[in-house]
Amino acid sequence: MVTAPSRRPSLPLRLTGIGKRFGAVVAVGGVDLTVEAGEFVTLLGPSGSGKTTLLKVVAGFEAPDRGTVHIGATDVTRMPPGRRNIGMVFQNYALFPHMTVARNVAFPLSVRHVAREEIGRRVAAALALVELGGYDERLPAQLSGGQQQRVALSRAVVFDPGLQLLDEPFGALDRRLRQQLQEEVRRLQRRLGLTAVFVTHDQEEALLLSDRIAVMNQGAIEQIGPPHEIYARPRTVFAAGFIGESNLWSGPVTARDGADVTIAADGMNLRARAPAVASGGSATAMVRPERVRLLGGAEPADNRVSARVEEISYLGQTQKYLLAAGSRRLTAVWDLTAAPVGSIAVGACVTVGWSAADVHLIAG
């Protein structure tokens, strides 16, 4: 076990009313965001959602048209990048090819005029943290992609940054290496207590790594919250469709029965547990694929649908089923250990269902 070196405490980040345009295009439109000290927050969204532009504003690579950026108590909005004390990790590693691993990691300390003996101590400790002790004299070209990204991580923490920014750092790696580095980053962040802002379009990655996720769309944060909340209770149709797979149906709320309401959607009368939703409005009903159950015989369910299996995708311990019920399509994910799931074939007719409590309603 490597002991984490002593370091200055990380700092909170506060963005207030950040706006950024490129000509007629609004890249970021009035974003407010607070990241607490030691927190790992992910900016998640599709290409063009504004997440990378927002990260560049925090780093100082882009100046906002309006709004302020505070790191700790300091307003850094107009401060050059080199004075913000931010660690950066990029997708392409951004290592100096002519420098050894040790010199790459030492670079941020050298430009800060840290004493040579102190540089040596800090570099050794930072490389040990990412399990690259003994690689000091190698060049980047002599390392694997995963090792190069570990060097980049080591360089980003060696000078005790108040904040760490990571811009899709695993995009160039294969799945196995990406999973290894995800674990490495989370372990390092927790051990050092780093304040981290992470950018990705990978939903699984965001769910795995984050304390909170900020879902971005068209330059705005649509929802921010812990991963379980973002997944189970999305506040917008965009968030519901972007985070994981969803079955979504929209229609009017036609009736109430105690805590349950009925939504007339796509020819179905869907029951949902929604005590705060009034009749007469409209809503979108979301059911996650893993909540769709295979029903047998007269097994009861609040919502019950007869369907035909159109496609089956093998996912290891589970299989994903695309089901057709007339003009409707829905997706189910079932554990292969649950009989009789393993015997279902394309073309089979099945009855599926889900409880009212498994339906999440999005108003409007």
Disulfide bonds with the S-S distance in Angstrom:
none
